[in-house]
Amino acid sequence: MSDLAVVIVTWNVRNLIADALTSLFKDVADAALS
């Protein structure tokens, strides 16, 4: 792969992980507050 492709893939994976962690954190926070 070209360097650009690696950067794009890495960025997409990072965003997916960030979204998953954000969703998980919200679920935990909601459970803790309820």
C-alpha positions as MATLAB code, in Angstrom:
seq = 'MSDLAVVIVTWNVRNLIADALTSLFKDVADAALS';
ca = [
       0.000    0.000    0.000;
       1.030    3.576   -0.483;
       1.744    5.763    2.530;
      -1.507    7.629    1.886;
      -3.513    4.407    1.987;
      -1.912    3.458    5.299;
      -2.770    6.863    6.750;
      -6.393    6.617    5.578;
      -6.833    3.103    6.978;
      -5.222    4.071   10.281;
      -7.442    7.164   10.534;
     -10.592    5.131    9.841;
      -9.680    2.476   12.409;
      -8.876    5.158   14.978;
     -12.250    6.815   14.392;
     -14.077    3.488   14.730;
     -12.316    2.770   18.024;
     -13.042    6.284   19.289;
     -16.734    5.920   18.393;
     -16.923    2.541   20.121;
     -15.255    3.864   23.273;
     -17.552    6.900   23.302;
     -20.640    4.706   22.997;
     -19.359    2.370   25.700;
     -18.591    5.282   28.025;
     -22.071    6.731   27.508;
     -23.665    3.363   28.284;
     -21.620    2.997   31.473;
     -22.381    6.575   32.520;
     -26.099    6.082   31.924;
     -26.063    2.870   33.966;
     -24.148    4.537   36.796;
     -26.509    7.508   36.919;
     -29.722    5.492   36.761;
];
